[in-house]
Amino acid sequence: MIDQQEYGKYVLGLMDKEEAEETVGPIEEEMFYGYFQIYMPSGKGVEATFAPLEDGDIFLKRILPIYEMLDPQDFQGEWVPGYFNGKSEHVSEEELRDLGQRHILGLKQLMDDHAELDEAVEASAYLGTVSEVVIVSGSEFEKFREEYDPVVHESLFELVSEHTDHQEPVQVLSEAYYSIACDYWISYYLQWHRYGLEGDPLAAYFELYKLGYSAIFANGKLYIGKP
């Protein structure tokens, strides 16, 4: 099995073969910030990224939808998107609320499954009180983002951290995954199988993202809007 540094060197070579050959010293995660943007908009060639990994097919299947959601027309001009931004013509409030409820239930089930952790118990109790999904405008959403309730974020971070093998080869792509949307939850979703955690609790959150929306817990409610 390929080790982390060998894998990092391999991926660096996909970016720039000459640079990879000349690089001396450890390969750092920060070197790959913006890596997946190289393959915009079609995703053609990204499969090579995961070829050396035993579970590479799972990573590939998980990441392809971020390319499928892109509009090639957005890449025709002089300026092109720097991040993966979902968008949609029209989404009903009913569909958004349904995704919001699925998001709440998925996270609560995850926290209930890990009741041995104090943080998970606290997050589950909080999620049990969130009864309202509110659709808001972009400007309102940014306001609520600043007022967010941290308990679920902190609990999910702790849970993922405890189930992360920092020596795993794909760990070197952590910054690459984060830079897809500058959203840790999207990063978690795309790598979910590596944590060995039950279910797919961020699936609804990812569906919102593909539609151009995001969700935030604040003031005891779940707010959905366009960031």
C-alpha positions as CSV (number, residue, x, y, z in Angstrom):
1,M,0.0,0.0,0.0
2,I,1.3,3.5,-0.9
3,D,2.2,5.7,2.0
4,Q,1.2,9.3,2.5
5,Q,4.3,10.9,1.3
6,E,4.5,8.7,-1.8
7,Y,0.9,9.5,-2.5
8,G,1.5,13.2,-2.1
9,K,4.4,13.0,-4.5
10,Y,2.2,11.2,-7.0
11,V,-0.6,13.8,-6.8
12,L,1.9,16.6,-7.0
13,G,3.1,15.0,-10.2
14,L,-0.4,15.1,-11.6
15,M,-0.3,18.9,-11.0
16,D,3.2,19.5,-12.2
17,K,5.5,16.6,-13.0
18,E,8.6,18.8,-13.1
19,E,7.8,20.4,-9.7
20,A,7.2,17.0,-8.2
21,E,10.6,15.8,-9.3
22,E,12.3,18.9,-8.0
23,T,10.5,19.0,-4.6
24,V,12.7,18.1,-1.7
25,G,11.4,17.6,1.8
26,P,7.9,16.6,3.1
27,I,4.8,17.0,1.0
28,E,2.4,19.2,3.0
29,E,-1.4,19.3,2.8
30,E,-1.3,23.1,2.0
31,M,0.3,22.3,-1.4
32,F,-3.0,20.9,-2.6
33,Y,-5.3,23.8,-1.8
34,G,-7.4,24.3,-5.0
35,Y,-6.3,20.9,-6.4
36,F,-9.7,19.7,-7.5
37,Q,-10.3,23.0,-9.4
38,I,-7.7,21.8,-11.9
39,Y,-10.3,19.5,-13.4
40,M,-13.1,22.0,-13.7
41,P,-15.6,22.0,-15.3
42,S,-15.9,18.4,-16.7
43,G,-13.9,16.5,-14.1
44,K,-12.0,14.8,-16.8
45,G,-8.7,13.3,-15.5
46,V,-9.7,13.5,-11.8
47,E,-9.9,9.7,-11.7
48,A,-6.1,9.5,-11.8
49,T,-6.1,11.1,-8.4
50,F,-7.5,8.1,-6.7
51,A,-6.0,5.3,-8.9
52,P,-3.3,4.3,-6.3
53,L,-5.8,4.0,-3.4
54,E,-7.4,0.7,-2.5
55,D,-10.8,2.5,-2.0
56,G,-10.2,5.0,-4.8
57,D,-13.4,4.0,-6.6
58,I,-15.4,5.1,-3.6
59,F,-13.6,8.5,-3.4
60,L,-14.1,9.0,-7.2
61,K,-17.8,8.1,-7.1
62,R,-18.3,10.5,-4.2
63,I,-16.6,13.5,-5.8
64,L,-17.9,13.3,-9.4
65,P,-21.2,15.1,-8.6
66,I,-19.4,18.3,-7.8
67,Y,-18.3,18.5,-11.4
68,E,-21.7,17.4,-12.7
69,M,-23.3,20.3,-11.0
70,L,-21.1,22.9,-12.8
71,D,-22.4,24.9,-15.7
72,P,-19.8,24.8,-18.6
73,Q,-21.0,28.2,-19.7
74,D,-19.6,29.7,-16.5
75,F,-16.1,28.7,-17.8
76,Q,-16.3,30.3,-21.2
77,G,-15.2,33.8,-20.3
78,E,-12.1,35.5,-19.1
79,W,-13.1,35.0,-15.4
80,V,-14.0,31.6,-14.1
81,P,-15.3,30.4,-10.7
82,G,-12.6,29.6,-8.2
83,Y,-14.8,27.3,-6.1
84,F,-17.4,24.7,-6.8
85,N,-20.7,26.6,-6.6
86,G,-24.0,24.9,-7.0
87,K,-27.0,26.6,-8.5
88,S,-30.6,26.0,-9.6
89,E,-33.3,27.8,-11.6
90,H,-36.1,27.2,-9.1
91,V,-36.4,25.1,-6.0
92,S,-39.7,25.1,-4.0
93,E,-39.7,26.0,-0.4
94,E,-41.3,22.6,0.3
95,E,-38.3,20.8,-1.2
96,L,-35.9,23.0,0.8
97,R,-37.8,22.3,4.0
98,D,-37.8,18.6,3.3
99,L,-34.0,18.6,2.8
100,G,-33.7,20.6,6.0
101,Q,-35.7,18.1,8.0
102,R,-33.7,15.3,6.6
103,H,-30.5,17.1,7.6
104,I,-31.7,17.5,11.2
105,L,-32.8,13.9,11.4
106,G,-29.6,12.5,9.9
107,L,-27.4,14.5,12.3
108,K,-29.5,13.5,15.3
109,Q,-29.3,9.8,14.4
110,L,-25.5,10.1,14.1
111,M,-25.3,11.8,17.5
112,D,-27.6,9.2,19.1
113,D,-25.4,6.5,17.7
114,H,-22.4,8.0,19.6
115,A,-24.0,8.7,23.0
116,E,-20.8,7.7,24.7
117,L,-19.4,11.1,23.8
118,D,-20.6,14.0,25.9
119,E,-20.5,16.3,22.9
120,A,-22.8,14.0,20.9
121,V,-25.3,13.8,23.8
122,E,-25.4,17.6,24.0
123,A,-25.8,17.9,20.2
124,S,-28.6,15.3,20.1
125,A,-30.5,17.2,22.8
126,Y,-30.1,20.4,20.9
127,L,-31.2,18.8,17.6
128,G,-34.3,17.4,19.3
129,T,-35.4,21.0,20.0
130,V,-35.0,22.2,16.4
131,S,-38.5,22.1,15.1
132,E,-38.5,24.8,12.5
133,V,-36.8,25.1,9.2
134,V,-36.8,28.7,7.9
135,I,-36.0,29.7,4.3
136,V,-34.3,33.1,4.2
137,S,-32.7,35.5,1.7
138,G,-29.0,35.6,1.1
139,S,-28.4,38.7,3.2
140,E,-30.4,37.3,6.1
141,F,-28.6,34.0,5.8
142,E,-25.2,35.7,6.3
143,K,-26.6,37.4,9.4
144,F,-27.7,34.1,10.9
145,R,-24.4,32.5,10.0
146,E,-22.7,35.0,12.3
147,E,-25.1,34.1,15.1
148,Y,-24.8,30.3,14.6
149,D,-25.3,27.8,17.4
150,P,-21.9,26.0,17.7
151,V,-22.9,22.8,19.5
152,V,-23.6,20.6,16.4
153,H,-20.5,21.9,14.6
154,E,-18.3,21.3,17.6
155,S,-19.7,17.8,18.1
156,L,-19.4,16.8,14.5
157,F,-15.8,18.1,14.4
158,E,-14.9,16.0,17.5
159,L,-16.6,12.9,16.1
160,V,-14.8,13.2,12.7
161,S,-11.5,14.0,14.4
162,E,-11.7,10.9,16.6
163,H,-12.3,8.7,13.5
164,T,-9.7,10.2,11.3
165,D,-6.5,8.3,10.5
166,H,-4.0,11.1,10.0
167,Q,-1.5,8.7,8.5
168,E,-3.8,7.6,5.8
169,P,-2.6,8.6,2.3
170,V,-5.7,10.6,1.4
171,Q,-5.1,12.8,4.5
172,V,-2.7,14.8,2.4
173,L,-5.6,16.0,0.3
174,S,-7.4,17.6,3.3
175,E,-6.8,21.1,2.2
176,A,-7.8,20.1,-1.4
177,Y,-11.1,18.8,-0.1
178,Y,-11.7,21.9,2.1
179,S,-11.0,24.3,-0.7
180,I,-13.8,22.8,-2.9
181,A,-16.3,25.0,-1.1
182,C,-14.5,26.3,1.9
183,D,-16.9,24.3,3.9
184,Y,-15.8,21.5,6.3
185,W,-19.1,19.7,6.1
186,I,-18.8,19.4,2.4
187,S,-15.3,18.1,2.9
188,Y,-16.6,15.6,5.5
189,Y,-19.4,14.4,3.1
190,L,-17.0,13.7,0.3
191,Q,-14.7,11.6,2.5
192,W,-17.4,10.1,4.7
193,H,-16.5,6.5,4.2
194,R,-13.0,6.9,5.5
195,Y,-14.3,7.8,9.0
196,G,-16.1,4.5,9.4
197,L,-19.2,6.3,10.8
198,E,-22.7,5.1,10.3
199,G,-25.2,6.3,7.7
200,D,-24.8,9.3,5.4
201,P,-26.0,12.1,7.7
202,L,-24.6,15.0,5.5
203,A,-26.4,13.8,2.3
204,A,-29.2,16.3,2.6
205,Y,-26.7,19.1,3.3
206,F,-24.8,18.1,0.1
207,E,-28.1,18.2,-1.9
208,L,-28.7,21.7,-0.7
209,Y,-25.2,22.7,-1.7
210,K,-25.7,21.3,-5.2
211,L,-28.8,23.5,-5.5
212,G,-26.8,26.5,-4.5
213,Y,-28.1,26.7,-0.9
214,S,-26.6,26.1,2.6
215,A,-28.0,25.5,6.0
216,I,-27.0,26.8,9.5
217,F,-28.3,26.2,13.0
218,A,-29.0,29.5,14.8
219,N,-31.3,30.6,17.5
220,G,-32.7,27.1,17.9
221,K,-33.8,26.9,14.3
222,L,-32.3,25.6,11.0
223,Y,-32.0,28.4,8.4
224,I,-31.6,27.7,4.7
225,G,-30.5,30.3,2.2
226,K,-28.1,31.1,-0.6
227,P,-24.7,32.0,0.9
